[in-house]
């Protein structure tokens, strides 16, 4: 199975900015090892009063992601990601989705 990376994003492409929020991100760009890109809208989680990060973690895991890249991931969301077997990397704000994926892949292969 190919590794799928989920990136919290302000839009559906590799050129969109990383959304610094995890649970309330606009959506997630999913990128697999072959470079295929798809978008997971997170509009439903944005409207939730509580539990947005936990719901986003569940949806990302269901989409097959093994790692998520974001700006900040709260403690409850981080615990939910860990519980579903999804690794997380914070501090990707200020980058495009494509730049975040490249940075992750370079760091991982080093």
C-alpha positions as CSV (number, residue, x, y, z in Angstrom):
1,X,0.0,0.0,0.0
2,X,1.3,3.4,-0.9
3,X,1.8,6.0,1.8
4,X,-0.8,8.7,1.8
5,X,0.1,12.1,3.3
6,X,-2.7,14.4,4.4
7,X,-2.0,18.2,4.6
8,X,-4.3,20.7,6.2
9,X,-5.0,23.1,3.4
10,X,-6.8,26.3,2.6
11,X,-7.7,24.9,-0.9
12,X,-7.7,21.8,-3.0
13,X,-4.3,22.0,-4.8
14,X,-0.5,21.6,-4.1
15,X,-0.2,25.4,-4.6
16,X,-2.6,26.3,-1.9
17,X,-1.3,27.4,1.6
18,X,-1.1,25.0,4.5
19,X,-3.9,25.8,6.8
20,X,-2.3,26.4,10.2
21,X,-5.3,24.8,11.9
22,X,-5.9,21.1,11.9
23,X,-9.4,20.4,13.1
24,X,-10.9,23.5,11.6
25,X,-8.9,23.5,8.4
26,X,-10.8,24.2,5.2
27,X,-9.8,20.7,4.0
28,X,-7.0,18.2,3.4
29,X,-5.0,17.6,0.3
30,X,-4.2,13.9,0.1
31,X,-1.0,13.0,-1.7
32,X,0.2,9.4,-2.4
33,X,3.7,8.1,-3.2
34,X,2.9,8.2,-7.0
35,X,2.0,11.9,-6.7
36,X,-1.8,11.5,-7.1
37,X,-3.7,14.3,-5.4
38,X,-7.2,14.3,-4.1
39,X,-9.1,16.7,-1.8
40,X,-11.0,15.9,1.4
41,X,-13.4,18.8,2.3
42,X,-13.5,19.5,6.0
43,X,-16.5,21.9,6.0
44,X,-18.5,19.7,8.3
45,X,-15.8,19.8,11.0
46,X,-15.5,23.6,10.7
47,X,-19.1,23.9,11.8
48,X,-18.8,21.7,14.9
49,X,-18.8,23.4,18.3
50,X,-16.6,20.7,19.8
51,X,-14.6,17.7,18.6
52,X,-13.6,19.1,15.2
53,X,-10.0,17.7,15.5
54,X,-11.2,14.3,16.6
55,X,-13.7,14.2,13.6
56,X,-11.0,15.3,11.2
57,X,-8.6,12.6,12.5
58,X,-11.3,10.0,11.9
59,X,-12.0,11.1,8.4
60,X,-8.3,11.3,7.5
61,X,-7.7,7.8,8.8
62,X,-10.7,6.5,6.7
63,X,-9.2,8.2,3.7
64,X,-6.1,6.0,4.2
65,X,-3.6,8.7,5.3
66,X,-0.6,7.5,7.4
67,X,0.7,11.0,8.2
68,X,-0.8,14.4,8.5
69,X,1.1,17.7,8.1
70,X,-0.3,20.9,9.6
71,X,0.5,24.0,11.5
72,X,-0.8,23.2,15.0
73,X,-2.6,20.1,16.2
74,X,-4.3,20.3,19.5
75,X,-3.8,17.7,22.2
76,X,-7.1,15.9,21.7
77,X,-6.7,15.8,18.0
78,X,-3.1,14.5,18.4
79,X,-4.4,11.8,20.7
80,X,-7.1,10.9,18.2
81,X,-4.6,10.7,15.4
82,X,-2.3,8.5,17.4
83,X,-5.2,6.2,18.3
84,X,-6.0,5.6,14.6
85,X,-2.4,5.1,13.7
86,X,-1.8,8.4,11.9
87,X,1.5,10.2,12.5
88,X,1.5,14.0,12.8
89,X,4.0,16.7,11.9
90,X,3.4,20.3,13.1
91,X,5.0,23.6,12.1
92,X,4.2,23.5,8.4
93,X,2.4,26.9,8.4
94,X,3.7,29.4,5.9
95,X,4.3,26.8,3.2
96,X,2.3,25.6,0.3
97,X,0.9,22.1,0.4
98,X,3.5,21.0,-2.1
99,X,6.4,22.6,-0.2
100,X,5.2,20.9,3.0
101,X,5.1,17.5,1.3
102,X,8.6,18.0,-0.1
103,X,9.9,19.1,3.2
104,X,8.4,16.0,4.9
105,X,9.7,13.6,2.3
106,X,13.2,15.1,2.4
107,X,13.3,14.9,6.2
108,X,12.0,11.4,6.2
109,X,14.6,10.1,3.7
110,X,17.5,11.8,5.5
